[in-house]
Amino acid sequence: MFDAHLLLAACMFLGAALYTSVGHAGASAYIAFMALFSVAPAVMRPTALTLNILVASFASIRYARAGLFRWRIVWPFMVGAVPFAFLGGGIQLPGQYYRPIVGVVLIIAGIRLLWLKEISASRVLRDPPIAIGILLGAAIGFLSGLTGTGGGIFLSPIIIFLGWSDLRIASGVAALFILGNSVAGLLGNLAVVRSLPSELLIYVVAVMLGAMVGTTLGTKFATTYIQRALGLVLVIAGMKLIGVY
């Protein structure tokens, strides 16, 4: 069993490296890998959120120091997202409901990463309207808390497609957004789930090492090929959760 935990930790290292290369903290990947290793649904969500908080904190600092961040873009989304992430985190769904919901989320995230044509912002960028940002943030936040993900996989394409950010700035914006959502979601979740796996320290070391690699790649190199590789993993894990195989 210990060997299985080490193998899962190695997968989480890979997930953290891939995800942080595009400004995300990796919760979708951690859940995907835990699903492949048949981890209990009640353990998946608090574990993924805890790892997300650590990785998103590190990623936020690195992207901000690299100048890839704008506060005006992220704060309206966080105003709406944080309280609803807390509410969503407090809802403990039975496994027969949690698995298909998370499975669909993972498949959507995977398809987004496999999308061959990059979503590009319009040439003239503008700030997101505050009211719309708050409403969108609330929806993303609730889904994030409910499923144990950080929400960055949904925020990034929205702000890029609508011309509120370019691809590079979106990485830093997503990292801070994910941090706020993950903290709120975990606080809400701890009201129901008060224990974390004994192997958590192994996973923490793995994802932090992965975050060091990923943020270095994300601030220096192109990441299209990385996104597609991870997208395939998410689709496979999502299909497992919804019972396709």
N, C-alpha and C positions, 0 to 999 in steps of 0.2 A: 504493500500500500504506500510505503514511504517513497518507493521508486515512482509510483504513479503521481505523487505530489511533486516530485522533482521534475517529472516530464511536463506536468501542468504548469509549473513555474517557468519552465523553459518556453512554453507556448505563450505565457503571459509576457515574458520578456520580449518576444517577437511582436506581440500585439501592441505593447507599449511603444516600442521603437517605430512601428509602422504608423500608429495613430498620432503620436506626438510630432511626427514629421509633417503633419498637416494641421497641427494646432489642437488636436483632440486628445482626450485623456485615456481612451481605450476601454470604457465600460462595456460597450457593445462587444468588443473582442473578448474581454474577460468572461462575460456571460456566455459568449459563443463557445469558448474553450471549456468552461465549466459544464456546459450542456453536453459537449462531446465526451467529457469524463464522467457523466452521470452524477454530477453534484446535485444535492437536494435543492429544489427551488427556494426554500426558505433561507438557505445559506447564500445563494447566488447574489441576491440583491444587496444585502449589507456588505458583503465582501467586495463586490464591484464598486459600490459607492465609496467605501473606505480607500480602496486603491486609487479611485478617481480623484479623491481629494488631494492625496499626496502628489500624484503625477500632474494634476492640473495646477497645483501651487508652483511646482518646479517649472512647468511649461510657461505659465504666466510671467514669471520673472525673466526667463530667458528671452521670450518674444518681446517683452516690453523693453528690455535692455537693447535689443536689436532694432528698436524703433518700429516694430510691427504691431502697433496698437493704437486705437482711438477710443477714449472714454465716451465721447458723445454718441458713438454707435451703440455701445453695449448697455449703457445704463437704463434706457427705457425697457429693453427686453428683460433685464434683471429685476426691475421693479415689479413686473408682472409675473416673472418666472419663480422667484424665490418663495413667496408664500404658497403658491400652488404646487411647487415641488415638495414642500413640507406636507401639504394635504395629501398629495398622491403617495408620498412615502409612508403615510400612516395607514394606508389601505393594504391589508394583507390578503391577496387573492389566493384561493385554493389552487393547487398545482394544475388541475385540469383546465383552469382558466388562465393562469399565469403563463404556462408554457406556450399556448398558441398566440397570446398577445405579444410576448417577447419574441416569438418566432417570426411573426409578421414584421415587427420592428427591425429585427436583424436582416431579414430579406430586403426590406426597403433600404436599409443602410448599405447592404452589399450591392444592390443594383445601382445605387448612387455612386459607389466607388468604382463599379465596373463600367460606368457610362463612358464610352469612348470619347465623346465630344465634351470637352470641358465647358462648364457654365462660365460665361464671362460677363463681367459687369459692363455697363455702358461706359463710354469714354468720359462722360461728365458725371462724376460721383456726387451724390447729395446725401444729406443726413436723413435717417429714417424719421417719419412723422412720429411724434411722441406717443399719441394715442394708439396708433396702429402697432407700434413697437411693444407697448404694454400688453395689448390684447394677444398678439402673437406670442409674446413671452409667457403669458399665463397658460396658453394651450400647450406650448412646448414644455414648460415647467411641470405641469400636471402629469403629462405623459412620461417625463423623465423620472419623477418620483415614483410613479406607479410601476415602472418597469426596471428601475435601477440603472438607468443610463443617464448621461450628463446632458444630452440634448444638443450637443454641438453638431452632430451629424445632420440635424434638421435646420439649425440656425445658419450654418455656413452657406449652403446653397441658396437660402432665402435672401440673405443680405447681398450675396454676389449677383444673383439673378436680377434683383430689383435695383441694382445700381447703387447700393448703400455702402459698398466696400469693394476693394479689389481682392484678389486671391491671397496676397501676402498679408495684408492687414487683417483679413478674416481669420487667419491663424491665431493671432494674438487675441482678437476679440472673442473667438470661440473658447480659448483656454480659460479666460476669466469668467465667462458665462458658465462654463462647465463647473468651475470651482464653486460658484455660488449655488448652483442647482444641486450639486453633489452634497454639499454641507447640509442644505435644507432637507434634501431627500433622506439623508442618513439620520438626521435628528428626528424626522417624522417616523422613520422605520424603526428606530430603537425603542419607540413606545410599544412596539409589537414584538420585535426580534431583539433580544438583549444579549445575544452571544455571537461571537465571531469564531471562525474555525481556528483550531490550535496551530494550523500550518500557515497562518496569516503572515508571520514574519518572513517565511521563505518567499511568499508571493510579493511582499513589500520590497525585498531586496531585488527580486527579479524585475519588477516594473520600474523601479527607480533607475536601475542600470539601463533598461530599455529606453527610458525617458532621456537619459543623457545622450544616447546614440541618436534617438529620433529628433530631438530638438536641434542637434548639430546638423543633421541632414536637412531639416526643415528651414533653417536659416541660411543654408549655403547652396543646396542642390535642388534640382527638379525632383518631383515625387510622384509623377503620373504612374510609373510602373509599380511603385509600392502600393498605391491606392487600389490598383486592379488586383494585385495578389491578395490583399486583405479582403477585398470585396468577395472573392470566391469563397474564402473561409466563412464569412458571415452568412452567405447564401446557404452553404452546406449545413451549418449549424442551425440556421433558421428552419430549414426543411426538416431537420431531425426533431426540433421542438414541436412542430405542428403535426408530426407523425407521418411525413411523406415516406420515410424509410425507417 
